Amino acid sequence: EQMDDYVKTYSSMKPKEAAAIFDTMTDDLPLVGKILWAMDAQSRGDILGAMNADTAAAVTKLMEP
């Protein structure tokens, strides 16, 4: 249920805003990955595209199925 709240919150933000927050969460990238994975592909892609490339790459590795 808390994950659903995270997903709704970050999905409703502009991708650049969500990306800026996720970029500061480098100490909890597994949580960032879980939130992004639960989003629809369009939102996930928009946010990952707006993130710092190194952080986005690290999160993408964590989301590997």
Predicted model as a PDB file, atoms N, CA, C, CB and O in Angstrom, pLDDT in the B-factor column:
MODEL        1                                                                  
ATOM      1  N   GLU A   1       0.823  -1.196   0.000  1.00 84.00           N  
ATOM      2  CA  GLU A   1       0.000   0.000   0.000  1.00 84.00           C  
ATOM      3  C   GLU A   1       0.867   1.260   0.000  1.00 84.00           C  
ATOM      4  CB  GLU A   1      -0.936  -0.002   1.208  1.00 84.00           C  
ATOM      5  O   GLU A   1       0.579   2.212  -0.725  1.00 84.00           O  
ATOM      6  N   GLN A   2       1.930   1.265   0.815  1.00 91.00           N  
ATOM      7  CA  GLN A   2       2.835   2.413   0.829  1.00 91.00           C  
ATOM      8  C   GLN A   2       3.496   2.570  -0.539  1.00 91.00           C  
ATOM      9  CB  GLN A   2       3.909   2.254   1.937  1.00 91.00           C  
ATOM     10  O   GLN A   2       3.704   3.694  -0.997  1.00 91.00           O  
ATOM     11  N   MET A   3       3.829   1.456  -1.197  1.00 91.00           N  
ATOM     12  CA  MET A   3       4.437   1.518  -2.519  1.00 91.00           C  
ATOM     13  C   MET A   3       3.477   2.157  -3.508  1.00 91.00           C  
ATOM     14  CB  MET A   3       4.845   0.117  -2.994  1.00 91.00           C  
ATOM     15  O   MET A   3       3.895   2.946  -4.355  1.00 91.00           O  
ATOM     16  N   ASP A   4       2.192   1.824  -3.412  1.00 94.00           N  
ATOM     17  CA  ASP A   4       1.192   2.440  -4.290  1.00 94.00           C  
ATOM     18  C   ASP A   4       1.164   3.949  -4.102  1.00 94.00           C  
ATOM     19  CB  ASP A   4      -0.201   1.851  -4.020  1.00 94.00           C  
ATOM     20  O   ASP A   4       1.033   4.701  -5.068  1.00 94.00           O  
ATOM     21  N   ASP A   5       1.288   4.387  -2.854  1.00 95.00           N  
ATOM     22  CA  ASP A   5       1.320   5.831  -2.581  1.00 95.00           C  
ATOM     23  C   ASP A   5       2.548   6.472  -3.211  1.00 95.00           C  
ATOM     24  CB  ASP A   5       1.306   6.098  -1.064  1.00 95.00           C  
ATOM     25  O   ASP A   5       2.453   7.544  -3.809  1.00 95.00           O  
ATOM     26  N   TYR A   6       3.698   5.822  -3.080  1.00 96.00           N  
ATOM     27  CA  TYR A   6       4.919   6.339  -3.705  1.00 96.00           C  
ATOM     28  C   TYR A   6       4.737   6.457  -5.215  1.00 96.00           C  
ATOM     29  CB  TYR A   6       6.123   5.428  -3.383  1.00 96.00           C  
ATOM     30  O   TYR A   6       5.073   7.478  -5.815  1.00 96.00           O  
ATOM     31  N   VAL A   7       4.205   5.407  -5.813  1.00 96.00           N  
ATOM     32  CA  VAL A   7       4.030   5.380  -7.266  1.00 96.00           C  
ATOM     33  C   VAL A   7       3.087   6.491  -7.709  1.00 96.00           C  
ATOM     34  CB  VAL A   7       3.493   4.012  -7.724  1.00 96.00           C  
ATOM     35  O   VAL A   7       3.376   7.198  -8.675  1.00 96.00           O  
ATOM     36  N   LYS A   8       1.974   6.650  -7.020  1.00 95.00           N  
ATOM     37  CA  LYS A   8       1.020   7.709  -7.371  1.00 95.00           C  
ATOM     38  C   LYS A   8       1.655   9.087  -7.223  1.00 95.00           C  
ATOM     39  CB  LYS A   8      -0.239   7.612  -6.493  1.00 95.00           C  
ATOM     40  O   LYS A   8       1.480   9.956  -8.077  1.00 95.00           O  
ATOM     41  N   THR A   9       2.389   9.280  -6.139  1.00 96.00           N  
ATOM     42  CA  THR A   9       3.013  10.574  -5.875  1.00 96.00           C  
ATOM     43  C   THR A   9       4.022  10.928  -6.954  1.00 96.00           C  
ATOM     44  CB  THR A   9       3.689  10.569  -4.510  1.00 96.00           C  
ATOM     45  O   THR A   9       3.955  12.006  -7.545  1.00 96.00           O  
ATOM     46  N   TYR A  10       4.954  10.026  -7.210  1.00 97.00           N  
ATOM     47  CA  TYR A  10       6.006  10.331  -8.182  1.00 97.00           C  
ATOM     48  C   TYR A  10       5.495  10.339  -9.614  1.00 97.00           C  
ATOM     49  CB  TYR A  10       7.131   9.332  -8.057  1.00 97.00           C  
ATOM     50  O   TYR A  10       6.033  11.062 -10.452  1.00 97.00           O  
ATOM     51  N   SER A  11       4.469   9.552  -9.913  1.00 95.00           N  
ATOM     52  CA  SER A  11       3.889   9.561 -11.252  1.00 95.00           C  
ATOM     53  C   SER A  11       3.178  10.873 -11.541  1.00 95.00           C  
ATOM     54  CB  SER A  11       2.921   8.399 -11.416  1.00 95.00           C  
ATOM     55  O   SER A  11       3.092  11.303 -12.691  1.00 95.00           O  
ATOM     56  N   SER A  12       2.664  11.512 -10.484  1.00 96.00           N  
ATOM     57  CA  SER A  12       1.933  12.766 -10.682  1.00 96.00           C  
ATOM     58  C   SER A  12       2.864  13.973 -10.809  1.00 96.00           C  
ATOM     59  CB  SER A  12       0.968  12.987  -9.529  1.00 96.00           C  
ATOM     60  O   SER A  12       2.431  15.052 -11.214  1.00 96.00           O  
ATOM     61  N   MET A  13       4.136  13.795 -10.466  1.00 97.00           N  
ATOM     62  CA  MET A  13       5.111  14.883 -10.573  1.00 97.00           C  
ATOM     63  C   MET A  13       5.612  15.017 -12.004  1.00 97.00           C  
ATOM     64  CB  MET A  13       6.293  14.646  -9.619  1.00 97.00           C  
ATOM     65  O   MET A  13       5.477  14.098 -12.811  1.00 97.00           O  
ATOM     66  N   LYS A  14       6.183  16.158 -12.304  1.00 98.00           N  
ATOM     67  CA  LYS A  14       6.875  16.314 -13.579  1.00 98.00           C  
ATOM     68  C   LYS A  14       8.118  15.420 -13.521  1.00 98.00           C  
ATOM     69  CB  LYS A  14       7.257  17.834 -13.862  1.00 98.00           C  
ATOM     70  O   LYS A  14       8.744  15.299 -12.467  1.00 98.00           O  
ATOM     71  N   PRO A  15       8.476  14.794 -14.643  1.00 98.00           N  
ATOM     72  CA  PRO A  15       9.630  13.882 -14.624  1.00 98.00           C  
ATOM     73  C   PRO A  15      10.903  14.512 -14.072  1.00 98.00           C  
ATOM     74  CB  PRO A  15       9.898  13.380 -16.012  1.00 98.00           C  
ATOM     75  O   PRO A  15      11.644  13.852 -13.344  1.00 98.00           O  
ATOM     76  N   LYS A  16      11.173  15.767 -14.400  1.00 98.00           N  
ATOM     77  CA  LYS A  16      12.390  16.419 -13.896  1.00 98.00           C  
ATOM     78  C   LYS A  16      12.372  16.554 -12.385  1.00 98.00           C  
ATOM     79  CB  LYS A  16      12.557  17.793 -14.530  1.00 98.00           C  
ATOM     80  O   LYS A  16      13.409  16.423 -11.736  1.00 98.00           O  
ATOM     81  N   GLU A  17      11.190  16.817 -11.815  1.00 98.00           N  
ATOM     82  CA  GLU A  17      11.070  16.944 -10.361  1.00 98.00           C  
ATOM     83  C   GLU A  17      11.310  15.606  -9.674  1.00 98.00           C  
ATOM     84  CB  GLU A  17       9.687  17.490  -9.982  1.00 98.00           C  
ATOM     85  O   GLU A  17      12.059  15.524  -8.701  1.00 98.00           O  
ATOM     86  N   ALA A  18      10.667  14.557 -10.188  1.00 98.00           N  
ATOM     87  CA  ALA A  18      10.855  13.226  -9.603  1.00 98.00           C  
ATOM     88  C   ALA A  18      12.301  12.781  -9.757  1.00 98.00           C  
ATOM     89  CB  ALA A  18       9.909  12.202 -10.261  1.00 98.00           C  
ATOM     90  O   ALA A  18      12.880  12.208  -8.834  1.00 98.00           O  
ATOM     91  N   ALA A  19      12.882  13.042 -10.918  1.00 98.00           N  
ATOM     92  CA  ALA A  19      14.275  12.661 -11.166  1.00 98.00           C  
ATOM     93  C   ALA A  19      15.215  13.353 -10.200  1.00 98.00           C  
ATOM     94  CB  ALA A  19      14.674  12.990 -12.600  1.00 98.00           C  
ATOM     95  O   ALA A  19      16.158  12.739  -9.701  1.00 98.00           O  
ATOM     96  N   ALA A  20      14.967  14.623  -9.931  1.00 98.00           N  
ATOM     97  CA  ALA A  20      15.830  15.370  -9.010  1.00 98.00           C  
ATOM     98  C   ALA A  20      15.802  14.749  -7.615  1.00 98.00           C  
ATOM     99  CB  ALA A  20      15.394  16.847  -8.941  1.00 98.00           C  
ATOM    100  O   ALA A  20      16.831  14.676  -6.945  1.00 98.00           O  
ATOM    101  N   ILE A  21      14.633  14.304  -7.184  1.00 98.00           N  
ATOM    102  CA  ILE A  21      14.527  13.664  -5.868  1.00 98.00           C  
ATOM    103  C   ILE A  21      15.238  12.310  -5.893  1.00 98.00           C  
ATOM    104  CB  ILE A  21      13.035  13.488  -5.456  1.00 98.00           C  
ATOM    105  O   ILE A  21      16.030  12.006  -5.002  1.00 98.00           O  
ATOM    106  N   PHE A  22      14.954  11.501  -6.913  1.00 98.00           N  
ATOM    107  CA  PHE A  22      15.590  10.184  -6.993  1.00 98.00           C  
ATOM    108  C   PHE A  22      17.106  10.293  -7.082  1.00 98.00           C  
ATOM    109  CB  PHE A  22      15.057   9.414  -8.195  1.00 98.00           C  
ATOM    110  O   PHE A  22      17.819   9.442  -6.551  1.00 98.00           O  
ATOM    111  N   ASP A  23      17.608  11.332  -7.747  1.00 97.00           N  
ATOM    112  CA  ASP A  23      19.057  11.518  -7.850  1.00 97.00           C  
ATOM    113  C   ASP A  23      19.709  11.742  -6.488  1.00 97.00           C  
ATOM    114  CB  ASP A  23      19.365  12.693  -8.763  1.00 97.00           C  
ATOM    115  O   ASP A  23      20.897  11.465  -6.317  1.00 97.00           O  
ATOM    116  N   THR A  24      18.949  12.237  -5.526  1.00 97.00           N  
ATOM    117  CA  THR A  24      19.513  12.459  -4.190  1.00 97.00           C  
ATOM    118  C   THR A  24      19.389  11.226  -3.299  1.00 97.00           C  
ATOM    119  CB  THR A  24      18.825  13.642  -3.522  1.00 97.00           C  
ATOM    120  O   THR A  24      19.934  11.199  -2.196  1.00 97.00           O  
ATOM    121  N   MET A  25      18.678  10.212  -3.771  1.00 97.00           N  
ATOM    122  CA  MET A  25      18.428   9.010  -2.969  1.00 97.00           C  
ATOM    123  C   MET A  25      19.428   7.899  -3.263  1.00 97.00           C  
ATOM    124  CB  MET A  25      17.019   8.504  -3.217  1.00 97.00           C  
ATOM    125  O   MET A  25      19.067   6.722  -3.252  1.00 97.00           O  
ATOM    126  N   THR A  26      20.669   8.260  -3.524  1.00 94.00           N  
ATOM    127  CA  THR A  26      21.673   7.258  -3.889  1.00 94.00           C  
ATOM    128  C   THR A  26      21.948   6.268  -2.762  1.00 94.00           C  
ATOM    129  CB  THR A  26      22.963   7.942  -4.288  1.00 94.00           C  
ATOM    130  O   THR A  26      22.502   5.196  -3.009  1.00 94.00           O  
ATOM    131  N   ASP A  27      21.575   6.606  -1.540  1.00 96.00           N  
ATOM    132  CA  ASP A  27      21.767   5.680  -0.423  1.00 96.00           C  
ATOM    133  C   ASP A  27      20.655   4.628  -0.355  1.00 96.00           C  
ATOM    134  CB  ASP A  27      21.828   6.454   0.893  1.00 96.00           C  
ATOM    135  O   ASP A  27      20.739   3.689   0.437  1.00 96.00           O  
ATOM    136  N   ASP A  28      19.616   4.782  -1.183  1.00 96.00           N  
ATOM    137  CA  ASP A  28      18.519   3.811  -1.181  1.00 96.00           C  
ATOM    138  C   ASP A  28      18.026   3.531  -2.604  1.00 96.00           C  
ATOM    139  CB  ASP A  28      17.356   4.322  -0.311  1.00 96.00           C  
ATOM    140  O   ASP A  28      16.830   3.612  -2.885  1.00 96.00           O  
ATOM    141  N   LEU A  29      18.961   3.203  -3.492  1.00 96.00           N  
ATOM    142  CA  LEU A  29      18.603   2.929  -4.880  1.00 96.00           C  
ATOM    143  C   LEU A  29      17.658   1.734  -5.045  1.00 96.00           C  
ATOM    144  CB  LEU A  29      19.851   2.690  -5.678  1.00 96.00           C  
ATOM    145  O   LEU A  29      16.850   1.737  -5.974  1.00 96.00           O  
ATOM    146  N   PRO A  30      17.727   0.705  -4.177  1.00 96.00           N  
ATOM    147  CA  PRO A  30      16.745  -0.373  -4.323  1.00 96.00           C  
ATOM    148  C   PRO A  30      15.302   0.130  -4.191  1.00 96.00           C  
ATOM    149  CB  PRO A  30      17.006  -1.457  -3.282  1.00 96.00           C  
ATOM    150  O   PRO A  30      14.417  -0.348  -4.901  1.00 96.00           O  
ATOM    151  N   LEU A  31      15.057   1.089  -3.292  1.00 96.00           N  
ATOM    152  CA  LEU A  31      13.716   1.659  -3.156  1.00 96.00           C  
ATOM    153  C   LEU A  31      13.341   2.430  -4.416  1.00 96.00           C  
ATOM    154  CB  LEU A  31      13.637   2.578  -1.920  1.00 96.00           C  
ATOM    155  O   LEU A  31      12.216   2.316  -4.901  1.00 96.00           O  
ATOM    156  N   VAL A  32      14.269   3.209  -4.944  1.00 97.00           N  
ATOM    157  CA  VAL A  32      14.017   3.953  -6.180  1.00 97.00           C  
ATOM    158  C   VAL A  32      13.642   2.970  -7.296  1.00 97.00           C  
ATOM    159  CB  VAL A  32      15.269   4.801  -6.586  1.00 97.00           C  
ATOM    160  O   VAL A  32      12.690   3.201  -8.040  1.00 97.00           O  
ATOM    161  N   GLY A  33      14.389   1.892  -7.401  1.00 96.00           N  
ATOM    162  CA  GLY A  33      14.108   0.884  -8.412  1.00 96.00           C  
ATOM    163  C   GLY A  33      12.728   0.275  -8.264  1.00 96.00           C  
ATOM    164  O   GLY A  33      12.027   0.069  -9.255  1.00 96.00           O  
ATOM    165  N   LYS A  34      12.330  -0.017  -7.027  1.00 95.00           N  
ATOM    166  CA  LYS A  34      11.009  -0.601  -6.783  1.00 95.00           C  
ATOM    167  C   LYS A  34       9.900   0.370  -7.187  1.00 95.00           C  
ATOM    168  CB  LYS A  34      10.859  -0.991  -5.301  1.00 95.00           C  
ATOM    169  O   LYS A  34       8.904  -0.023  -7.794  1.00 95.00           O  
ATOM    170  N   ILE A  35      10.089   1.641  -6.841  1.00 96.00           N  
ATOM    171  CA  ILE A  35       9.087   2.655  -7.195  1.00 96.00           C  
ATOM    172  C   ILE A  35       8.985   2.771  -8.711  1.00 96.00           C  
ATOM    173  CB  ILE A  35       9.443   4.032  -6.570  1.00 96.00           C  
ATOM    174  O   ILE A  35       7.887   2.749  -9.268  1.00 96.00           O  
ATOM    175  N   LEU A  36      10.124   2.894  -9.371  1.00 97.00           N  
ATOM    176  CA  LEU A  36      10.116   3.041 -10.830  1.00 97.00           C  
ATOM    177  C   LEU A  36       9.541   1.800 -11.508  1.00 97.00           C  
ATOM    178  CB  LEU A  36      11.535   3.311 -11.348  1.00 97.00           C  
ATOM    179  O   LEU A  36       8.783   1.921 -12.469  1.00 97.00           O  
ATOM    180  N   TRP A  37       9.890   0.617 -11.025  1.00 95.00           N  
ATOM    181  CA  TRP A  37       9.420  -0.623 -11.644  1.00 95.00           C  
ATOM    182  C   TRP A  37       7.905  -0.726 -11.557  1.00 95.00           C  
ATOM    183  CB  TRP A  37      10.072  -1.842 -10.976  1.00 95.00           C  
ATOM    184  O   TRP A  37       7.275  -1.298 -12.447  1.00 95.00           O  
ATOM    185  N   ALA A  38       7.305  -0.177 -10.492  1.00 95.00           N  
ATOM    186  CA  ALA A  38       5.856  -0.252 -10.303  1.00 95.00           C  
ATOM    187  C   ALA A  38       5.102   0.765 -11.170  1.00 95.00           C  
ATOM    188  CB  ALA A  38       5.515  -0.029  -8.836  1.00 95.00           C  
ATOM    189  O   ALA A  38       3.878   0.695 -11.286  1.00 95.00           O  
ATOM    190  N   MET A  39       5.819   1.692 -11.767  1.00 96.00           N  
ATOM    191  CA  MET A  39       5.189   2.703 -12.629  1.00 96.00           C  
ATOM    192  C   MET A  39       4.949   2.145 -14.023  1.00 96.00           C  
ATOM    193  CB  MET A  39       6.064   3.970 -12.711  1.00 96.00           C  
ATOM    194  O   MET A  39       5.488   1.102 -14.394  1.00 96.00           O  
ATOM    195  N   ASP A  40       4.123   2.862 -14.794  1.00 95.00           N  
ATOM    196  CA  ASP A  40       3.952   2.478 -16.186  1.00 95.00           C  
ATOM    197  C   ASP A  40       5.239   2.827 -16.941  1.00 95.00           C  
ATOM    198  CB  ASP A  40       2.708   3.191 -16.822  1.00 95.00           C  
ATOM    199  O   ASP A  40       6.027   3.663 -16.501  1.00 95.00           O  
ATOM    200  N   ALA A  41       5.429   2.174 -18.072  1.00 95.00           N  
ATOM    201  CA  ALA A  41       6.682   2.313 -18.815  1.00 95.00           C  
ATOM    202  C   ALA A  41       6.953   3.751 -19.255  1.00 95.00           C  
ATOM    203  CB  ALA A  41       6.661   1.410 -20.027  1.00 95.00           C  
ATOM    204  O   ALA A  41       8.105   4.187 -19.248  1.00 95.00           O  
ATOM    205  N   GLN A  42       5.924   4.487 -19.633  1.00 96.00           N  
ATOM    206  CA  GLN A  42       6.111   5.866 -20.090  1.00 96.00           C  
ATOM    207  C   GLN A  42       6.648   6.748 -18.962  1.00 96.00           C  
ATOM    208  CB  GLN A  42       4.786   6.439 -20.624  1.00 96.00           C  
ATOM    209  O   GLN A  42       7.618   7.481 -19.153  1.00 96.00           O  
ATOM    210  N   SER A  43       6.020   6.677 -17.791  1.00 96.00           N  
ATOM    211  CA  SER A  43       6.469   7.481 -16.646  1.00 96.00           C  
ATOM    212  C   SER A  43       7.883   7.090 -16.242  1.00 96.00           C  
ATOM    213  CB  SER A  43       5.509   7.310 -15.449  1.00 96.00           C  
ATOM    214  O   SER A  43       8.729   7.948 -15.992  1.00 96.00           O  
ATOM    215  N   ARG A  44       8.129   5.781 -16.182  1.00 96.00           N  
ATOM    216  CA  ARG A  44       9.452   5.286 -15.802  1.00 96.00           C  
ATOM    217  C   ARG A  44      10.510   5.807 -16.765  1.00 96.00           C  
ATOM    218  CB  ARG A  44       9.471   3.746 -15.771  1.00 96.00           C  
ATOM    219  O   ARG A  44      11.561   6.283 -16.336  1.00 96.00           O  
ATOM    220  N   GLY A  45      10.243   5.722 -18.042  1.00 96.00           N  
ATOM    221  CA  GLY A  45      11.201   6.188 -19.038  1.00 96.00           C  
ATOM    222  C   GLY A  45      11.443   7.679 -18.972  1.00 96.00           C  
ATOM    223  O   GLY A  45      12.578   8.136 -19.099  1.00 96.00           O  
ATOM    224  N   ASP A  46      10.377   8.441 -18.774  1.00 97.00           N  
ATOM    225  CA  ASP A  46      10.517   9.900 -18.673  1.00 97.00           C  
ATOM    226  C   ASP A  46      11.387  10.291 -17.480  1.00 97.00           C  
ATOM    227  CB  ASP A  46       9.136  10.563 -18.553  1.00 97.00           C  
ATOM    228  O   ASP A  46      12.236  11.176 -17.583  1.00 97.00           O  
ATOM    229  N   ILE A  47      11.169   9.627 -16.358  1.00 98.00           N  
ATOM    230  CA  ILE A  47      11.936   9.948 -15.150  1.00 98.00           C  
ATOM    231  C   ILE A  47      13.382   9.494 -15.297  1.00 98.00           C  
ATOM    232  CB  ILE A  47      11.297   9.292 -13.910  1.00 98.00           C  
ATOM    233  O   ILE A  47      14.303  10.253 -14.994  1.00 98.00           O  
ATOM    234  N   LEU A  48      13.592   8.265 -15.758  1.00 97.00           N  
ATOM    235  CA  LEU A  48      14.967   7.779 -15.947  1.00 97.00           C  
ATOM    236  C   LEU A  48      15.725   8.682 -16.923  1.00 97.00           C  
ATOM    237  CB  LEU A  48      14.962   6.315 -16.465  1.00 97.00           C  
ATOM    238  O   LEU A  48      16.913   8.945 -16.733  1.00 97.00           O  
ATOM    239  N   GLY A  49      15.040   9.154 -17.963  1.00 98.00           N  
ATOM    240  CA  GLY A  49      15.673  10.030 -18.939  1.00 98.00           C  
ATOM    241  C   GLY A  49      16.075  11.373 -18.370  1.00 98.00           C  
ATOM    242  O   GLY A  49      16.999  12.018 -18.866  1.00 98.00           O  
ATOM    243  N   ALA A  50      15.378  11.794 -17.324  1.00 98.00           N  
ATOM    244  CA  ALA A  50      15.687  13.080 -16.700  1.00 98.00           C  
ATOM    245  C   ALA A  50      16.700  12.958 -15.560  1.00 98.00           C  
ATOM    246  CB  ALA A  50      14.416  13.713 -16.180  1.00 98.00           C  
ATOM    247  O   ALA A  50      17.198  13.964 -15.056  1.00 98.00           O  
ATOM    248  N   MET A  51      17.002  11.718 -15.156  1.00 98.00           N  
ATOM    249  CA  MET A  51      17.928  11.501 -14.043  1.00 98.00           C  
ATOM    250  C   MET A  51      19.376  11.636 -14.487  1.00 98.00           C  
ATOM    251  CB  MET A  51      17.703  10.127 -13.426  1.00 98.00           C  
ATOM    252  O   MET A  51      19.682  11.596 -15.679  1.00 98.00           O  
ATOM    253  N   ASN A  52      20.260  11.794 -13.509  1.00 97.00           N  
ATOM    254  CA  ASN A  52      21.693  11.731 -13.744  1.00 97.00           C  
ATOM    255  C   ASN A  52      21.974  10.372 -14.382  1.00 97.00           C  
ATOM    256  CB  ASN A  52      22.517  11.935 -12.407  1.00 97.00           C  
ATOM    257  O   ASN A  52      21.473   9.347 -13.921  1.00 97.00           O  
ATOM    258  N   ALA A  53      22.777  10.371 -15.444  1.00 98.00           N  
ATOM    259  CA  ALA A  53      23.008   9.142 -16.210  1.00 98.00           C  
ATOM    260  C   ALA A  53      23.584   8.015 -15.352  1.00 98.00           C  
ATOM    261  CB  ALA A  53      23.946   9.426 -17.369  1.00 98.00           C  
ATOM    262  O   ALA A  53      23.173   6.864 -15.499  1.00 98.00           O  
ATOM    263  N   ASP A  54      24.518   8.322 -14.467  1.00 97.00           N  
ATOM    264  CA  ASP A  54      25.121   7.280 -13.628  1.00 97.00           C  
ATOM    265  C   ASP A  54      24.098   6.688 -12.657  1.00 97.00           C  
ATOM    266  CB  ASP A  54      26.317   7.851 -12.847  1.00 97.00           C  
ATOM    267  O   ASP A  54      24.051   5.475 -12.453  1.00 97.00           O  
ATOM    268  N   THR A  55      23.288   7.553 -12.068  1.00 97.00           N  
ATOM    269  CA  THR A  55      22.268   7.075 -11.134  1.00 97.00           C  
ATOM    270  C   THR A  55      21.227   6.249 -11.875  1.00 97.00           C  
ATOM    271  CB  THR A  55      21.596   8.258 -10.404  1.00 97.00           C  
ATOM    272  O   THR A  55      20.813   5.193 -11.397  1.00 97.00           O  
ATOM    273  N   ALA A  56      20.802   6.728 -13.042  1.00 97.00           N  
ATOM    274  CA  ALA A  56      19.812   6.007 -13.842  1.00 97.00           C  
ATOM    275  C   ALA A  56      20.341   4.625 -14.238  1.00 97.00           C  
ATOM    276  CB  ALA A  56      19.441   6.821 -15.101  1.00 97.00           C  
ATOM    277  O   ALA A  56      19.597   3.644 -14.224  1.00 97.00           O  
ATOM    278  N   ALA A  57      21.618   4.552 -14.588  1.00 97.00           N  
ATOM    279  CA  ALA A  57      22.209   3.266 -14.962  1.00 97.00           C  
ATOM    280  C   ALA A  57      22.227   2.317 -13.768  1.00 97.00           C  
ATOM    281  CB  ALA A  57      23.638   3.463 -15.505  1.00 97.00           C  
ATOM    282  O   ALA A  57      21.918   1.134 -13.912  1.00 97.00           O  
ATOM    283  N   ALA A  58      22.583   2.823 -12.604  1.00 97.00           N  
ATOM    284  CA  ALA A  58      22.629   1.982 -11.403  1.00 97.00           C  
ATOM    285  C   ALA A  58      21.243   1.467 -11.054  1.00 97.00           C  
ATOM    286  CB  ALA A  58      23.217   2.762 -10.216  1.00 97.00           C  
ATOM    287  O   ALA A  58      21.087   0.299 -10.697  1.00 97.00           O  
ATOM    288  N   VAL A  59      20.227   2.331 -11.153  1.00 97.00           N  
ATOM    289  CA  VAL A  59      18.852   1.921 -10.847  1.00 97.00           C  
ATOM    290  C   VAL A  59      18.370   0.896 -11.869  1.00 97.00           C  
ATOM    291  CB  VAL A  59      17.905   3.148 -10.827  1.00 97.00           C  
ATOM    292  O   VAL A  59      17.699  -0.073 -11.515  1.00 97.00           O  
ATOM    293  N   THR A  60      18.706   1.107 -13.107  1.00 95.00           N  
ATOM    294  CA  THR A  60      18.298   0.174 -14.175  1.00 95.00           C  
ATOM    295  C   THR A  60      18.869  -1.215 -13.906  1.00 95.00           C  
ATOM    296  CB  THR A  60      18.769   0.686 -15.568  1.00 95.00           C  
ATOM    297  O   THR A  60      18.174  -2.212 -14.101  1.00 95.00           O  
ATOM    298  N   LYS A  61      20.116  -1.297 -13.464  1.00 95.00           N  
ATOM    299  CA  LYS A  61      20.704  -2.594 -13.119  1.00 95.00           C  
ATOM    300  C   LYS A  61      19.940  -3.276 -11.991  1.00 95.00           C  
ATOM    301  CB  LYS A  61      22.166  -2.421 -12.722  1.00 95.00           C  
ATOM    302  O   LYS A  61      19.775  -4.496 -11.993  1.00 95.00           O  
ATOM    303  N   LEU A  62      19.475  -2.485 -11.031  1.00 93.00           N  
ATOM    304  CA  LEU A  62      18.719  -3.043  -9.914  1.00 93.00           C  
ATOM    305  C   LEU A  62      17.343  -3.548 -10.352  1.00 93.00           C  
ATOM    306  CB  LEU A  62      18.562  -1.998  -8.818  1.00 93.00           C  
ATOM    307  O   LEU A  62      16.787  -4.455  -9.734  1.00 93.00           O  
ATOM    308  N   MET A  63      16.802  -2.963 -11.410  1.00 90.00           N  
ATOM    309  CA  MET A  63      15.480  -3.346 -11.898  1.00 90.00           C  
ATOM    310  C   MET A  63      15.536  -4.523 -12.859  1.00 90.00           C  
ATOM    311  CB  MET A  63      14.819  -2.171 -12.576  1.00 90.00           C  
ATOM    312  O   MET A  63      14.496  -4.985 -13.328  1.00 90.00           O  
ATOM    313  N   GLU A  64      16.724  -5.011 -13.155  1.00 81.00           N  
ATOM    314  CA  GLU A  64      16.866  -6.118 -14.099  1.00 81.00           C  
ATOM    315  C   GLU A  64      15.996  -7.300 -13.656  1.00 81.00           C  
ATOM    316  CB  GLU A  64      18.353  -6.549 -14.215  1.00 81.00           C  
ATOM    317  O   GLU A  64      16.097  -7.750 -12.515  1.00 81.00           O  
ATOM    318  N   PRO A  65      15.144  -7.803 -14.555  1.00 75.00           N  
ATOM    319  CA  PRO A  65      14.235  -8.896 -14.165  1.00 75.00           C  
ATOM    320  C   PRO A  65      14.973 -10.209 -13.918  1.00 75.00           C  
ATOM    321  CB  PRO A  65      13.179  -9.106 -15.242  1.00 75.00           C  
ATOM    322  O   PRO A  65      14.348 -11.216 -13.585  1.00 75.00           O  
TER     323      PRO A  65                                                      
ENDMDL                                                                          
END                                                                             
